[in-house]
Amino acid sequence: MKANFYELSDRLVALRNRLADFEPGGVTLGGDQVRRLCSELKALGSLARQHETEISRHRWNEAGRADQAAAATVLAEAARPGSNLRLLAPLAAPFSDGRPPSRGRR
């Protein structure tokens, strides 16, 4: 993500500050003002989704690296002389006779 990482919080604080001025007496918004507010909220929602996607990608990649490290540890133990750990041969696909499916079979 190349955007300013703090843009979302900065824009939310700015929006809150603009609305805080009206806290004592309330505010009435016209149609154009409501459209602008909705447009700003839509943009903030989009920016929040970008951040969520980026964080999710990092977490997913981190979990993948942890899985690879765990697999490497198991393989190293299985390869160690004197280890009682044995790897099993892969089985055919479940509910399969071991042959690849034919084109006409469903």
Secondary structure, 3 states (H helix, E strand, C coil): CCCCCCHHHHHHHHHHHHHHCCCCCCCCCCHHHHHHHHHHHHHHHHHHHHHHHHHHHHHHHHHHHHHHHHHHHHHHHHHCCCCCCCCCCCCCCCCCCCCCCCCCCC
